[in-house]
Amino acid sequence: MRPLLLLLLASLSAFAQPFSAGIKAGVPLTDFVDAAGNGVFNYKSPTQRYIVGGVAELRLPFGLGVEFDALYRRLHYTGSGNLVDVLTTIDGTAGNWEFPLLLKYRFPAPVVRPFVDAGVAWDTLTGVKETISSLSATPNALTGSNLIKNTTMGFVVGAGVDIHAVFLHISPEIRFTRWNSAQIGDASGLLHSNLNQAEFLVGFTF
């Protein structure tokens, strides 16, 4: 009778908690912006070393789940060279929000469960700002002169493992996203946002 009661309580607990939430953090494996130079004008984009945000998941039967993330990183690029025989420097910054919506499948296992996920993502830039300085003019702030569009959409695939440690789920994952269109780019083609994005992420959910 007692084992049956414990089994019933465990089943009710699992049924009562189909929703989990927590934080997700990681590092980009590809640069958000591809920057190059032609000897006349040169762009650089420092590697952004962190991604951080929140994660929520609805757990479904048969190892399935629906996950939604809100991930943030900073974007920064610089440029310098001659534009129309004037020495010019450009400093651009923005906040980058990524919102993946994923269908997840966990393979059966007692503690460490491999999983795969796939879905769609939306990406939006906030606070886009460029400061352009030249020898013939005072610095001035522009609202994203290299901005093509604030928001784009893409398709996501990923794989990882879900480690269940008592009440905590730790989920390292490698994720790949293919964006439909670039959000940043200049007329010369030396600067443009990368359509292919890879990330290493670790989720901590309760």
Secondary structure, DSSP 8 states (H G I E B T S, - for coil): -HHHHHHHHHHHHHHH--EEEEEEEEEESS-SEEE-B-SSEEEE------EEEEEEEEE-STTEEEEEEEEEEEEEEEEEEEETTEEEEEEEEEEEEEEEEEEEEE---SSEEEEEEEEEEEEEEEEEEEEEEETTEEEEEES-TTBS-SEEEEEEEEEEEEEEETTEEEEEEEEEEEESS-SBB-TTSSEEE-SEEEEEEEEEE-
